[in-house]
Amino acid sequence: MNKPQPPQTLPQPVTLGQAFRYWLKPGFISFGGPAGQISILHQDLVEKKRWISERRFLHALDYCMLLPGPEAQQLAIILAG
């Protein structure tokens, strides 16, 4: 039998100051290359801060994998927008 799912809470709105302070960090980190940067973005934005959902993150990542160019940079632009 399936257990009932707990209701999902909506994330709190992110202020401009919070977003600016966060996006400085991945902007200066190049350790691990694009795969490392994508992992850091996932861990911070989905798991720790819960600013976006897992589904939205993976949808954006899938879209970036189809585009030519650096995936981590494109993913950061989509998620910041």
Backbone as a ProteinNet text record, in pm:
[ID]
protein_1_A
[PRIMARY]
MNKPQPPQTLPQPVTLGQAFRYWLKPGFISFGGPAGQISILHQDLVEKKRWISERRFLHALDYCMLLPGPEAQQLAIILAG
[TERTIARY]
82.9	0	87.4	36.3	108	75.8	179.5	159.4	123.2	39.7	7.2	131.4	146.5	259.9	234.7	336.3	317	303.2	224	208	339.9	367.5	490.7	470.4	567.6	559.6	625.8	569.4	627	749.7	855.2	974.4	946.7	1019.3	1006.5	1064	1009.4	1065.7	1210.6	1290.8	1432.8	1451.1	1517.7	1541.2	1658.6	1666.8	1776.4	1911.4	1917.9	2042.6	2086.9	1991.2	2024.1	2075.5	2008	2049	2186.6	2212.1	2342.2	2454.3	2435.3	2540	2563.6	2455.8	2474.8	2547.8	2507.5	2562.8	2707	2756.8	2899.1	2984.1	2936.5	3011.4	3035.8	2930.7	2960.4	3030.9	3019.1	3088.5	3240.2	3286.2	3430.1	3484.1	3396.8	3441.2	3451.7	3569.2	3584	3636.6	3643.7	3693.8	3600.7	3655.7	3578.2	3520.7	3542.2	3490.4	3338.6	3278.9	3133.8	3055.8	3101.6	3029.9	3030.4	3142.2	3151.6	3064.2	3059.4	2975.7	2827.6	2787.3	2648.5	2612.7	2704.2	2680.7	2666.1	2749.3	2740.9	2608	2566.7	2439.2	2323.5	2328.3	2220.5	2216.5	2331.3	2336.5	2289	2332.4	2295.3	2149.8	2109.3	1978.7	1862.9	1884.5	1774.9	1772.8	1887.2	1890	1899.2	1989.6	2009.6	1910	1911	1828.2	1684.2	1660.9	1528.2	1464.3	1547.2	1497	1421.3	1459	1388.5	1366.3	1275.3	1245.2	1342.1	1348.3	1430.5	1385.8	1255.3	1199.8	1240.9	1232.6	1270.6	1420	1501.8	1646.1	1679.1	1621.4	1651	1597.1	1483.9	1429.6	1524.6	1575.7	1670.3	1800.6	1848.3	1971.1	1954.7	1841.1	1814.8	1816.3	1755.1	1751.2	1892.7	1974.7	2111.4	2197.9	2170.4	2248.2	2222.2	2106.4	2075.4	2143.5	2170.6	2229.4	2380.4	2438.7	2584.8	2643.8	2760.6	2828.3	2838.3	2889.3	2913.9	2783	2757.4	2632.1	2618.4	2725.3	2716.1	2682.2	2741.1	2713.1	2568.7	2523.5	2386	2286.5	2317.6	2229.9	2220.9	2333	2333.2	2249.5	2257.3	2179.3	2030.2	1992.2	1850.2	1797.6	1874.2	1826.7	1823	1911	1913.1	1800.2	1748.3	1646.6	1510.1
-117.9	0	124.3	225.3	352.2	434.2	489.2	577.2	716.3	789.1	924.4	1013.6	1094.5	1186.1	1308	1354.8	1476.4	1595.8	1694.6	1809.5	1882.6	1925.8	1997.8	2144.2	2199.3	2340.6	2422	2537.3	2625.8	2694.5	2710.3	2777.6	2925.6	2982.9	3125	3206.2	3324.1	3408.3	3445.7	3452.2	3484.5	3633.5	3702.4	3845.2	3866.7	3986.9	4020.5	4009.4	4049	4039.4	3896	3808.1	3666.8	3606	3636.5	3581.9	3633.8	3761.5	3819.5	3755.3	3741.5	3680.1	3534.8	3462.3	3322.8	3311.1	3387.3	3371	3419.8	3493.2	3526.5	3400.5	3311.7	3190.3	3101.7	3055.6	2969.9	3044.7	3177.3	3254.5	3248.4	3231.5	3225.9	3083.5	2984.7	2845.7	2780.3	2728.7	2652.4	2512	2475.8	2344.9	2236	2135.2	2021.2	2037.5	2152.2	2174.9	2182.6	2171.4	2184.6	2082.3	1958.7	1857.3	1893.7	1943.3	1986.1	2106	2200.3	2318.6	2281.5	2192.1	2148.1	2078	1997.9	1929.8	2029.9	2132.8	2235.4	2309.5	2344.5	2412.8	2326.9	2197	2107.1	2097.6	2075.3	2059.8	2186.2	2302.2	2427.3	2466.5	2467.9	2523	2428.2	2298.3	2201.6	2142.9	2098.8	2026.2	2117.4	2215.3	2298.8	2414.4	2500.9	2621.6	2597.7	2493	2459.3	2576.8	2648.1	2760.3	2711.6	2595.4	2538.8	2389.6	2333	2191.1	2105	1978.8	1881.8	1871.8	1871.9	1859.2	1977.2	2098.7	2216.2	2215.7	2175.5	2169.7	2070.9	1950.7	1849.2	1888.6	1956.3	2004.3	2105.8	2198.3	2298	2231.8	2133.7	2064.2	1987.2	1920.3	1849.9	1945	2059.1	2159.1	2208.1	2231.1	2279.8	2174.5	2046.9	1940.8	1935.5	1982.4	1984.6	2100.5	2207.9	2326.9	2311.7	2369.4	2368.9	2469.1	2438.1	2529.8	2474	2556.3	2510.3	2492.2	2369.9	2336.6	2407.6	2412.9	2472.5	2621.3	2691.5	2834.1	2855.5	2776.8	2789.3	2755.9	2653.9	2614.8	2727.3	2787.6	2898.6	3014.8	3042.9	3153.7	3122.3	3000.7	2964	2968.1	2913.9	2907.8	3045.1	3134.1	3267.9	3354.1	3318.6	3401.7	3378.6
0	0	0	-65.2	-68.9	54.5	114.3	228.3	176.1	248.1	203.3	207.9	106	96.3	185.2	258.6	337.6	242.8	280.9	192.2	175.7	52.4	25.5	59.7	129.6	164.5	55.2	30.1	-70.3	-12.9	-94.2	-43.9	-19.7	73.7	102.6	-12.8	-39.6	-145.8	-114.2	-216.7	-202.2	-228.7	-136.3	-155.3	-250.3	-303.3	-394	-324	-198.7	-122.3	-101.3	-68.5	-49.6	-179.8	-288.2	-417.6	-456.9	-437	-473.4	-394.5	-263.6	-180.8	-219.8	-254.9	-293.3	-426.6	-528.4	-662.4	-672.8	-573.1	-571	-550.5	-462.9	-429.9	-552.2	-624.2	-739.8	-852	-853	-954.8	-939.4	-817	-792	-780.2	-771.4	-755.5	-893.1	-922.5	-1046.5	-1018	-889.9	-850.4	-901.1	-965.1	-1011.1	-1149.9	-1211.6	-1346.1	-1347.1	-1466	-1476.8	-1393.8	-1387.8	-1309.3	-1161	-1112.7	-973.5	-944.4	-1037.8	-1019.2	-1018.8	-1107	-1110.5	-979.2	-928	-800.8	-686.5	-684.9	-580.7	-590.7	-713.2	-731.9	-681	-713	-668.9	-517.6	-458	-313.2	-242.1	-289.6	-224.1	-249.3	-375.3	-409.6	-384.8	-402.1	-386.5	-245.9	-197.4	-70.3	52	48.9	167.9	176.4	76.6	82	39.7	-40	-91.5	-164.3	-242.8	-321	-443.8	-496.6	-612	-587.2	-662.3	-644.4	-724.9	-686.3	-758.4	-903.8	-923	-1057.9	-1146.8	-1093	-1172.6	-1203.5	-1106.1	-1127.5	-1239.4	-1231.7	-1332.8	-1469.9	-1473.7	-1600.7	-1663	-1583	-1633	-1677.3	-1601.8	-1638	-1768.6	-1785.3	-1911.6	-2029.9	-2011.5	-2117.9	-2151.1	-2049.3	-2071.3	-2140.3	-2117.4	-2181.1	-2331.6	-2374.5	-2517.1	-2589.7	-2517.4	-2578.6	-2592.7	-2696.7	-2706	-2606.5	-2556.8	-2465.6	-2325.2	-2233.8	-2096.2	-2018.3	-1977.3	-1908.7	-1774.9	-1696.7	-1563.9	-1571.9	-1666.8	-1682.4	-1726.3	-1820.6	-1867.8	-1757.1	-1679.1	-1568.6	-1465.6	-1433	-1336.4	-1387.5	-1517.1	-1574.2	-1567.3	-1601.7	-1597.6	-1453.5	-1359.7	-1222.7	-1156.5	-1196.1	-1138.3	-1192	-1307.4	-1372	-1328.8
[MASK]
+++++++++++++++++++++++++++++++++++++++++++++++++++++++++++++++++++++++++++++++++

